[in-house]
Amino acid sequence: LTADAARVAQGSQREAAVIAPNVDAAGVATIPVKGPLMLAASWIHDYLGIETATYPSLAAAVKTAAADYRVSSIVLDIHSPGGEIQGLFDFLDVLASTEKPLTARVENLCCSGA
């Protein structure tokens, strides 16, 4: 491995990036769902420069938007080839328990589990 690859590969999993909902003036919170969907982020995606979304980070973003008094509805902005099944049903439970209107918008790619 190169020095950069060794540095990135120090752990097989890394802490997922926080996904912050973007709230517009109309109160619509947009949450990006980009790249493969996974339970935990992997170093290999970082090394290859592949953007990923983890179910826990997406669930946290949905919960944040749902608890925000400024938010009237939530949009999942999807551009994903799908991903792993582990963690998907817990994320679906979060979506089902959200009382605010929820919409999915597809940007070019929405396959498999996406």
N, C-alpha and C positions, 0 to 999 in steps of 0.2 A: 504494500500500500504506500501511496505517497504520503507525505507529512500531512497534507490537508485531509486526505481520506481517512488517515488514522485518527486525526483530531475529531472528525465528524462521527467516526465509527466507535467512539469511546463507549457509547451505550447503544443497545439495539432499539431503544425507544427514547423519545424525548418528550418534554412537556409540550403539549399542544399550545399553539398560539391562541390568544384570546380573540374571539370574533366579536367585534362591537357592532351592534345594530346602528345603521344610519337612519336617523329620524328626520323626515322632511317637514316642511311647514304645515302640511296637511295632516300630520300625525301618523304617517305611514312609516313603519320601521322596516327597512330592507336588510335582510341577512344574507350575505353571500355564501353559497354552497358550491365551492369550487374544488375541482380535482377529485381524486379517489376518496371515498368515504371509509373511514377506519375507526376502530375503537381507540387506538393510540397511534400517534404519529411515529414515523420510522426515520431513522437517520438516512437510509438509502434515498428517500424522496428528497431530503435536503441536499444530499450530495449530487443528485441528478437534476436538482432545480425544479422538481415537480411540486406544485402547490397541492396541498391536501386539506381535507376537512375531517375533524374527528367528531364522533357523535357526542362526547361530553362537551366539547366546545360549542357545538351547534345547540345542544340542549340548554347550556348556560345562556347563550345569546337569546334564545326564544324566551326563557324565563325572565331575563332582564327586560326584554321588550314588553312582555306581558305585565310586568310589575310597574312599568313606567306610566305615570298618569298622562303624559303627553301623547302616548301611542294609542291610536284608535284601531289600527289593523296592522297585521304583520305579513310581509311578503318574503318568501324564500326565493332568492335569485339563483337558479340552478344552472350550473355548467359542469356536469360530472359524468364520468363513465360508469358510475356505480361504485361498488366496493364490497367490503366484507359484511357478512351477516351479523357477526358478533357485535352487539351494541345497538343494532338497528331497532329492535323491538322496544328497548328502553327509551330510545329517542322518539319512537312513534307514540309511546305512552305520554311523553311530555307534550307532543303536538296535540294529542287527543284531549289532554287536560287543560289546554289553553282556551280561555273563554273569549278572547278577542278573535275577530275574523282572521282567518289564515288563508293565504293564497300562494300558489307556486307559479313562478314565471321561469320559463326555460330559455336559456341563452345558448342556442346551437346544439347542446348535448345533454341528454337526460336518458341514460341507459340503466339497465339492470336495477339495482337497489335505489338508484337516485329517484 
